[in-house]
Amino acid sequence: MCGIVGYIGKRDVAPLLLEGLQRLEYRGYDSAGVVVNSPKSGALKMVKAKGRVRDLEARVPKRFAGTTGIAHTRWATHGAPSDVNSHPHLDPENKVAVVHNGIVDNAADLRAKLEAEGVVFASETDTEVITHLIARSLADSLEEKVREALKVIEGTYGIAVMHADFADRIVVARNGSPVILGIGEKEMLVASDVAALIAHTRQVVTLNDGEMATLKADDFRTYTTSGTQTNATPETVEWEAASFDMGGHDTYMHKEMSEQAEAVDRVLRGRIDDRFSTVHLGGLNLDAREARGVRRIKILGCGTSYHAGLIGAGLIEELARIPADAEPASEFRYRNPVVDPDTLYIAVSQSGETYDVLAAVQELKRKGARVLGVVNVVGSAIAREADGGTYVHAGPEVCVVSTKCFTNTVVAFALLALHLGRIRDLSVADGKRIIEGLRKLPAQIEEILAMEPEIEKLAQEYAGAQSMMFIGRVRGYPVALEASLKLKEISYIHAEAYPASELKHGPLALIEPALPTVAIVPNDDLLEKNRAALEEIKARSGRILAVAHQNQEKADHTIVVPKNEDELDPILMGIPLQLFAYHTALAMGRDIDKPRNLAKSVTVE
């Protein structure tokens, strides 16, 4: 949530910062701001605006020169979206500028103390507290001023700081919110996401929690908040700048849905072992003896990642015969859970920075648990904190709602389940069957994507609904949950998901012609049970849209998807419902890539 970008070098900084903000806007888009140094006077100049980055850009004057600057795009936590609550925040003398991602938990106490000392606050934000603390420090260096401020701050932060008296540097710090340095030729950059850096450099350094850095045009150094030098080594980012462009599509969501066949092929590539009917997952750091010692698996994620974890838990139980379940990480970390040494914990996060998941990982590590990560971003916090894991290789995903990363995450769980199953009791024949099913996925996804015109017509027909019900059984229920979430996120239609088996226990009271039901009806051993649920809905004059492997007589409309192995069918059955949500939102005129009240990477509670 929220985006930071900064630059120090010789280039005109304002256009570069605005371009970086455009690339980060999916992380927060209710207000934005930019501050640069004036090369002649050394004073700081700032422009801020409520709204999108384009609103900020329209306010930036033609004469806004500078070679050092920081900028921010905001997702509001403290204080409503407004010009004054936008970042950066300056002190009264216009010497100190701060941009901040995260939440200062003790902001109210610090604010009261500063006000008692005569400080006048201009905004409602927690971030302004940091600015005043730095400005009031009597330390001789900017690094020490920042360090003193951080000593009294409780909470999470990724910050970048400029000071008019120290115009040759930007100081940054991280605790729980991403900060990435971009290493260029006689220029340095900083951002909260590699997306803002990739057009200028592929050499990056990712700060760890409790780490700071000083950026100068020709150098950088990293150190802990206590002052101990650290030896950060730049790494090369694999992604290309073109990966963050729309590629001829009208929206990022449409582009990313269309990339799913290629993305699934990428997560499979080089991992299948035909000789032993298994897969290679070298990053797990879990040998066969340790894998056989696992007695239970607990999967933790939030939102879409949690839904992927639910499907993953089912795959693990079916293929590896290990008891497995999934739970929202935000609930897990607050209920004082029993941490069992024989349980393997798996943390799922697209960004690898989701705060609730990261906090759960850190608590589990503190208690001695073994934790694997299933993430998309190489070098992210969860990837570094976990004992091992696997990358899902979905590529950059810019749209706030996740599509291709969800699909690749479920495929990664299928690979993990097959790997664990073949170590345990899954037969060679079943291993071969699953591998053949995995190899079919890219072509079958292409087949589903080709159905888009048909799905678009259905979406337009259902777009007038005030509410929708999604149902599924066992393998189909997590698909229903994710499809319901997608519709909510981008169309703002109220939707809820229920197990089809639970209809008689309450939800049938809602069924009427005005409430359409989307039913997940795979052709598996529960087919007749699912058809019975359709009968119950139809008997009450409910409209039904089925996603199935064959036309459903009781449904008003059926989206027929290709059949794979029973265990892998959920991967395919969710994709037409991504398209359905997309075209429903499009028909309603929604801002699909930037849905209201949401941001891409949730790095605060």
Buried (B, 14 or more C-beta within 10 A) or exposed (E): BBBBBBBBBEBBBBEBBBBBBBBBBBBBBBBBBBBBBBEEEEEBBBBBBBBBBEBBBEBBEEEBBBBBBBBBBBBBBBBEBBBBBBBBBBBEEBBBBBBBBBBBBBBEEBBEBBEEEEBEBEBBBBBBBBBBBBBBBEEEBBBBBBBBBBEBBEBBBBBBBBBBEBBEBBBBBBBBBBBBBBBBEEBBBBBBBBBBBBBBBBBBBBBBBBBBBBBBBEEBBBBBBEEEEBEBEBBEBEBEBEBBBEEEBEBBBBBBBBBBBBBBBBBBEEBBBEEEBBBEBEBBEBEEEEBEEBEEBBBBBBBBBBBBBBBBBBBBBBBBEBBBBBBBBBBBBEEEBEBEEEBBBBBBBBBBBBBBBBBBBBBBBEEEBBBBBBBBBBBBBBBEBBBBBBBBBBBBBBBBBBBBBBBBBBBBBBBBBBBBBBBBEBEEEBBBBBBEBBEBBBEBBBBBBEBBEBBBEBBBBBBEBEEBBBBBBBBBBBBBBBBBBBBBBBBBBBBBBBBBBBBEEEBBEBBEEEBBBBBBBBBBEBBEBBBBBBEBBBEBEBBBBBBBBEEBEBBBBBBBBBBBBBBBBBBBBBBBBBBBBBBBBBBBEBEBBBBEEBBBBBBBB
